[in-house]
């Protein structure tokens, strides 16, 4: 595993750490393939049933590194190297994932496991996209969020204009995306962008503990289905979502996981669910 993005697994939880603390974990050209590699390792890991995504040092991800932005500006975008959604990069080929979501910036959406963002500091630009793509976000008291795209003359990147209204509503999403302003952890909690705020030295442990609870007590296959329901339901009618839920329920009532879930509850013991 590349040192600029680490992947570590312990007790059912995988932790992906962006590791350029001297640059607030800004993504340069070398960091993109390293992040792809870490996401793939997390996807393939049999031990990791839940994933935490965080940054080393005092930042989560300060967006694209200026060296990368300079290169793109010099080429006026002709050298932009992120595949168009719908086209899988070679890194993600063969994993059986949707080409719409399996990309460097939005892979948490494609991951069949829950991804918890531990936002430990500045979270800007494509870093904001990474955080928004997580299933749940915890923030430290020092976290700051900002889209920054309009200040660079750019639109909201990588589907953020679709994701953000579904997290915080159209009004707040319009405010944040069009102004590009920074908001702190307290405001992020108030508008529903994050679920919890922790002191900086407690954040990662809190996120890992939450992830471990899911890993230990929730059936991985059920979590995968729920995650897909949440994503698909954003554009479905209630009736369509309810019919899908009914069909999935009938299917899962015949599963070994359902039998195990009832047995473990009755016997007051940890469940032994099947892997993905």
Secondary structure, DSSP 8 states (H G I E B T S, - for coil): --TTEEEEEETTEEEEEE--GGGTT-B-HHHHHHHHHHHHHHHH-SS-SEEEEEESTTEEE-SB-HHHHHHHHHTTTTT--S--TTS--GGGTTS---TTT-STTTHHHH-SSEEEEEE-SEEETHHHHHHHHSSEEEEETT-EEE--TGGGT----TTHHHHHHHHH-HHHHHHHHHH---EEHHHHHHTTS-SEEE-HHHHHHHHHHHHHHHHHHS-HHHHHHHHHHHHHHTTS-HHHHHHHHHHHHHHHHTSHHHHHHHHHHHHTS-------
